[in-house]
Amino acid sequence: MPAKPQARKQFLARHLPLALLLPLATACGGEAGAEDSRTVTVTVGYQSKTINTVTAGTLLRSLGYFEEELAARGKKDGKTYKVKWQDYATGAPITAQMTTGKIDIGSMGDFPLLINAARGKQLKQPTRLVSVTGYNLRGGLNTVVTAPDSSLRSLADLRGKKVSTSVGSAADGTLIRALKKAGIDPDTGVSKLNQQPSVGASALAGGSVDALSQFVAWPGQLAYEDKAKALYDGADLNLPTFHGVTVREEFAKERAGVLDDFLKAQRRATDHLREQPVASAESVAKETGLPAEAVYLYNGAHGIATFDPALRPELIAALKKDVPILKAAKLVGDVDVDSFVDPEPLKRAAQAPAYPKAGAAKSELWLKGRDTTRTFDSPKALLKAVKGAEVRAAYVPDSLTGTLWFADKAVWVADGSDLRAFVTPSHAKTYVGRHSGARVISYADAVERAA
């Protein structure tokens, strides 16, 4: 009898650690415990309101394409695949979860991707960049905005002012570069507050900050809701910015087929968005609570973001230029971008014709009650159609950068019989300074002149 307790202790010592580890396998995308060894759970981290990641997040989730691909795989290998979607406001918590093995696949912006690479290597949970979601070759996805009644007219006016941003984000990178270009030290020339996008938006509305530098869709949403106006267009930097998909290296090796399925599903979601941009915007709006008009500004047929999973050389080159910015902020050390980028899974999974590179944006009109839009060759032609129409949203490209903006929020300039739109007052001022006789006019005046 005395030997039995000792035998029990030895049994627990041998088997208890294994029992404790079993739940972790499921969280890491591995197989479930002994009671269900044929189930594989894949955890995907995404940012529902960062709407140029929707082909790897919000839209993909609502379409169910990833689940469909996994179901087909399950019929072949006899396993049951489950997807666990986790929604976050920024990329930082996704990285935190990936480095503890709790998220397998995540999507985030270019600056957070580099932090993802650095943290993964540091914590011995290396990650790889395997695809792109949305991009803008000039950098127009990030914007600095001010309050609607602000007297600030250009980035130079920010000297000594309070600016809200999310440190380590793509929008922070835009702010740093823009301030330097304007001759303002980003560390001492402004008072920078590190805030979540929603907190920064509230701070701007409450008057506790003078400007907000944020990524898609915050600037467009605030402008649409008359809560902000654009001060600086990130496209002035003429440097690509994008969001992409990162995966834990261990997961990519152990579940290569599942990663292939994700990338196939992402391609299908990209096709859907490009073929049905209005329906996609409505779907994302329903899932996120964002105005569909603001979603379409970025994700529309001529939106600021171009959706294409390809790891374009221009984007990877821009990513390398981002490293020094993050190093100066002491957010990363050296990052080997070439080893972080892994094009093989996409080549393997998405064997389809390449999408064309983004072309010049066109003016676009979305009428109330319509599920399609009309495009126009010029802002003036759009304005003619606007008069007397029941407009849901009208969009025009900036004459200098091509960044799409709401027609009624743009700064308009009359140059003889020509009418031109600009995202910011500084763009309009630049154009007027170069064209004798050109002058700034109101939106209402522009509509009347066009008619």
Buried (B, 14 or more C-beta within 10 A) or exposed (E): EEEEEEEEEEEEEEEEEEEEEBEEBBBBBBBBEEEEEEBBBBBBBBBBBBBBBBBBBBBBBBBEBBBBBBEEBBEEEEBEBBBBBBBBBBBBBBBBBBBEBBBBBBBBBBBBBBBBBBBBBEBEBBBBBBBBBBBBBBBBBBBBBBBBEBEBBBBEBBEEBBBBBBBBBBBBBBBBBBBEEBEBEBEEBBEBBEBBBEBBBBBBBEEEBBBBBBBBBBBBBBBBBEBBBBBBBBBBBEBBBBBBBBBBBBBBEBBBBBBBBBBBBBBBBBBBBBEBBBEBBBBBBEBBEBBBBBBBBBBBBBBBBBBBBBBBEEBBEBBBBBBEBBBEBEBBEEBEBEEBBBBEBBEBBBEEEEBEEBEEBBBBBBBEEEEEBBBBEBBBBBBBBBEEEEBBBBBBBBBBBBBBBBBBBBBBBBBEEBBBBBBBBBBBBBBBEEBEEBEBBEBEEBBEBBE
